[in-house]
Amino acid sequence: MSREFPAVDRPRTVEHILTGVQTSDGAGVKLTRVLTQNLQERLDPFLMLDVFRSDDPKDYIAGFPDHPHRGFETVTYMLAGRMRHKDSAGHEGLLQNGGVQWMTAGRGVIHSELPEQENGIMEGFQLWLNLPAKSKMVAPWYRDFSADEIPGYVTREGVSVRVIAGTSHGVAGAMTREDTEPLYLDIEMPPGSVFSMPLPSNHNAFVYVYRGEMTIGGLEVKEHHMAILANMPETDGVLLAARSSARAILVAGRPLGESIVQYGPFVMNTREEVFQAIHDFREGRFA
Ligand code: FE
């Protein structure tokens, strides 16, 4: 399907470009944490973005054995590879090639995320989306979307867009969330193309370029770099331009404006609630 561009006349500029930190998590999975804890307020409602890409099984084979979460949602987008999910709420699924797993930890789950491949490339993203205070203790929820369940469209210029969450150019994505209105797009741009996406100026937004490079607000954003988009009140969206083939994710959402207290896999509003989470987990009260 071919589409017109929605008008973006006053595009956002880039406030900051960063590369994140190399780290490992789970039982030793190598990854790059691009959205780190110090950016949680700036990028509210998003709490974390991990990027993983390796063709060396040593970097990913141990996976993420049983671990708890409370107070937020995890969105895992698998570009390549196979990962088995099992959780204490009884959900199980296989996430692979272009699929998305959306998990609401709510009041608490214990889950494992384990690779189901002995070699080949494992590549993808895990984004953490905060829950509003009133929903942090909801029942855990989970859904897998296979690649063909992710809505998408192609613009007249051949820009191919997958809409994981929110609505883009009239196409409703796989998921919507009322309180934070998250937008999560995977955008593949052919050489010489431009892509526009309207965004409310108060929504926090970032672009992570994972193939090639793009020009955003007149600034070159190189491969494996994240651009935090400035929130100027008079702006109406974002414009991406690619001189050669490029791919990026665009993530935006309405900030909750609530206090954020994180201790490892628990993200609550107060220290007391975090202590309670640790206590409940130790007492075996997670599902
Ligand atoms: Fe997890």
Residues whose N, C-alpha, C, O or C-beta is under 5 A from the ligand:
A	BS01	FE	none
